[in-house]
């Protein structure tokens, strides 16, 4: 649902934090020009984006690990520790 208000009313609403409780899409001649949101909404958006990136990274790691197993590029935990110690000592 779209609500039309005057520029004066929009300025008053956006200039008074207690009256502004959510995102506002500003249009010009029916074309979206600007989206204004509260700091809390922006923080939520950033947290959600970060969580999505972390989920994608974990999925990628799982897919790479599966490829390693499929290609028989595996080692025992003891071998992994031995190689790690050797790399540190170099």
N, C-alpha and C positions, 0 to 999 in steps of 0.2 A: 504494500500500500504506500502511495506517495502522498506526502502532505506538502502543500505549497504555503510558504510564509514569506512575509516581506523581508527585504534585506535588513531593515532596522530590527525586526523581531529576531532574525537570525543572529545579528551582532549582539543583541542583548542576551539571547540564550547562551551563546558561546562565551560571552564575557562574564557570565555568572556561573561559577562551578557548581553551585547547588542545583541549578536548573539543567545542567548538562550531565546526563547520566549514560549516554551511549553514543555510538558512532553516528556521524552525520555525513551523508554524501552530498557534496555541493555540485550542482550542475549549472551549466551555462548553455542556454538554448537547447536544453534536453540532453546535453552531452556531459558525462561525468568529468569533472575537472579536479576534484579534491575530495579526499576522505579524511575526516577528522575523528579521532578516537581518544578515549581517556587513557591516561598512563596505565591504569590497571588492565584495560583491554589490550594495550600494546604488550605489556609484560606477559599476559596469558598467551598471546600470539607467539612471542619469542620463545617461551617455555615449550609450547607445543611443537614449534619448528625444531628446537634443539632435541626434543625427545624423538621426533621423526628421524632426524639425522642419525642419532645414536642407534635407533632400531635398524635403519638401513645399513649402517656400518657393521652391526652384529650379524645381520643376514649375509652380508658380503663375506665376512670372515667365516661363517659357517659353510658357505658355498665353496670358498677356497679350500677349507679343510676337507670337505667331501671330495673335491677334485684330487687333493693329495692322496686320500685313501684309495680312490678309484685308480690312480696311477701308481699305486704302491710306493708312494714317497712317505713312508712312515718310519718311526723309530720308537724304541722303548723309552720310558721316562729316564732310565739310567743313562742311555746313550745321549739323550738331550742334555742332561746335566753335565755329562762328561764333555760334550762339545762346547757347552757354555763356559765351563771352567777353562778349557783350552783357549777359547777366544779371549777371555779376560787376561790370561797370562801372556798373551802376545804383545 
